[in-house]
Amino acid sequence: MIVTTGNEVADRNIARYLGVVRGIVVRSPTIGQGILGGLKQIVGGNIEAYAEVCEAARKEAYERMVAHAAELGADAILGMRYDATEFTQGSTEVLAYGTAVRLG
């Protein structure tokens, strides 16, 4: 599956637009990550425990989006983007989305 933030695939024609595809994940840190993150907030700097939670959520949302496109028979996803929103205090929704297409 070709996934790009662009609106085209070089040297390929778009034969058919299949629609918007998405992958949604809601994640929160584990108790251990929350404690480590809280301690890190006191001294400042990058909170690696939280970064790991965010990266895992992005990866899973991306994989779900690709699976959704595959269900539609897509060859590529164009205009891929991420969005994140705090769902509740301590949990974040991560959305990966784009336009599924079939290439000619």
C-alpha positions, 0 to 999 in steps of 0.5 A: 500500500502506497501512503503519501501526504501528497495528492498524487503518486508520481508516474501513476494515474488515479483510476478511481477514488474509493473514499475517505479511510480512517483509523482511530485509537484512544490511548492513555498511559499505563500507571507506570508511565503516568508516574514516570511522566508526572515525575518528569514534569517536575524537573522538565524536559522530554517525557519519554514515557508519554512519547512512547504512548503517543507513538504507539497510538499513531502506529496503531491508528496508521495500521487501522487506516491501511487495513480500512483502505485494503478492505476497499481494494485500494492501492494507495492512500493520498493526503494522509494526515494525523489528528489528535484530541484529548478525549478525557483527562489522561486519554487521547484520541489519535486519528489517521485519515486519507483518501483511498484510491485505485491506481491505473 
